[in-house]
Amino acid sequence: MAVKRLIYYPEDEALLRRKSAPVANFRNKRLKRLIQDLKDTLDSQRGAAIAAPQIGVYKRVAIAKFGQNDDAEEEPMVTLINPEIIEAGEPETGFDGCLSIPDIYTWDTPRPSWIRFRATGEDGNDIVRRVEGMDARVLHHEIDHLDGILFLDRLQDPNELYTPVEGADGKTKMVRLVDLGR
């Protein structure tokens, strides 16, 4: 298991803002190693997806676990090489968080309500699929990473960032960062 160090915002912001290059050679050991590193790293985290720039590799590769909608069963990890959005639904405001920005969340990020996308799978076969709801949000978030965009860039109101805080009663609650003086 080769868990890679996640790149963190803000100390590594310039690295997270780099655009990723398309994968041209699908039959090489480096790509197979990158895919395994992404899988191992995501497996070690509490997240639904990860993109190569989050471990310092600027190739258009992401791993996602679809099935994030409330009524869905989580699917096995799927590798998305050179993913691109073909069609997208109207934006809806909703939840967002990021492995590279730990313990900061929002319910204020506009993202498409559904996405039809195309990518190449790790087996080299084409993937064309439509995802909705949270799965669409996850995919859009990861494609943003490949383009050097962070969820913070999409906020409608930067005051709507939250972090978990343990209260005097021992229960964790979400508190706005501005209310903590951050």
N, C-alpha and C positions, 0 to 999 in steps of 0.2 A: 504494500500500500504506500504510494508516493504522494502523501498529502502535501500540497504546495502552500506556501505562505500567501494568504490573501493580501491584496493591496488595499490599503485603507485611506479613506478620505478623512481629514484634509492633508495629512502629511505626504501622501502620494498623489495628490490631486492631478498634477501634470501627467502622471502615468495613466490615470483613469480617463483623461481627456483625449488621449491619442486615438486616432481612427485605426481600425484594423484592416489589414489587406486581405483580399479574397484568397482562398485556398485554391491553388492551381494543380498541385500534384496530390492526388488522392491515394497513391500507393507508395507511401514512404513510412519509415519507422518513426520519424519525428511526429507525424500526424497521429499515428496510433498511440504513441507515448503521451502526447498532449491530451487526447481523448480520455485515456486512462487516468491521467493526472486530474483532469476536470471531474471525472466520476468519483475518484477517491476523495477529492477535496469536498465536493458536494455531499458525499456520503458522511463526511465528518462534521457537517454543519446542519443547522436548522434552517433550511431554505428550500425553495422550489426549483431553483435554476442557478446556473453560473455561466459566465462568459469568459473566454480566454483572457481578455485584458485584466480580469480580476486576479489572475495569477501571473501577470506580467508577460503574456504572449499575445502579440498583436496580429492574430489571424482570426478570420470570421468563423469561429467555432463556438457553439454554446451547447450546454446540456440542460434539458428541462425534464421535470416530472409533471406531466399533465395530469389532470384529475383533481385540480385544486378547488373546483366549485363545490359548494356545500353538499350537494346531492351526489357527488361523483366519488368513485373509488380512485385513489392515486395509482397512476400507471407507472410501469418501469421507466427508468431513465431513457430518454431518446436523444441521440446526437443530431445536432442541426449544423450542417456545414454550409456556409454561404447562404444563410436564410434571408429571404426577402419577402416583404409584404406585397401581395397581389391586389387585395381589396381589404377595406376596413370599414367598420360600422361607425356610427356617430360616437363622439367621445362621451364618456361618462366619468364623473369624478368618483374616486374610490381609494382604497387602501394601497399603500406602497411602502416598501422597506427594502433594505439592501444589505447583503453580507459585507460589503465594503464600507458601509456606514452603520456600524452596529448600534443597536438600541435607540435608533431614531426612526420614527414612523410617521405616516400621515394618512389621512383619509381624504386628501384634497388634491390628488394627482389626476388630471384628466388623461384618459387612455381610451382607445377604441373599445366599443362594447363587444365586437367580434373582429376576427382577423382571418383572412384566407391567405395562406403563405405557401411558399415553395422553398425547399432546402434539399440538400443531399444528405442521406443518412451515412452512418459509418460503414455500411456495407456497399456504398457507392450507388445505391438506388435512389431515385428521386422520391421526395416526399411532397405531396400536395395535400393540404389539410385545412380545415376550418376549425378554429377554436373560439370559444365564447367566454364571457365573464372573466373570472379570475385567471383562467388559462390564457386568455387574450392579453390580459394585463402583464402576466409573467413573460410571455413571448415578446411583447412590445418593449418591456423593461430590458430584456437581454439584447434585443437588436439595438436599443439605445446604447448599451455598453459598447457594442461593436462600432458604434458611430461616435464614441467619446462623449455621450450625453448621460448625465446623472439624473435621477428622479428629482433631485432638488431643483434642477433647471426647469422642471415642468410645473412646479407648485403654483397654484393660483394665489395663495397667501402664505408667505414664509412664516407667519406667526402660528400656522397650523401644524407645527412639528411637535411630536410627542415622544416622551421617553418613559420607560417603566420606573416607578419609584415605590419602594416599600414603605407603607404607612406605619403609624404607631401600633396599629392592630396586627401587623405582620402580613397584611394582604398587599399585593402589588396592584397599583392602579396606574393608569396612563395620565401623565401630567404634561401640559404644554411647556416647551422649553422656555418660552418668554416668561412664564410664571415662576420659573426657577432662576431667572436672571441670567440665563445662558445666551 
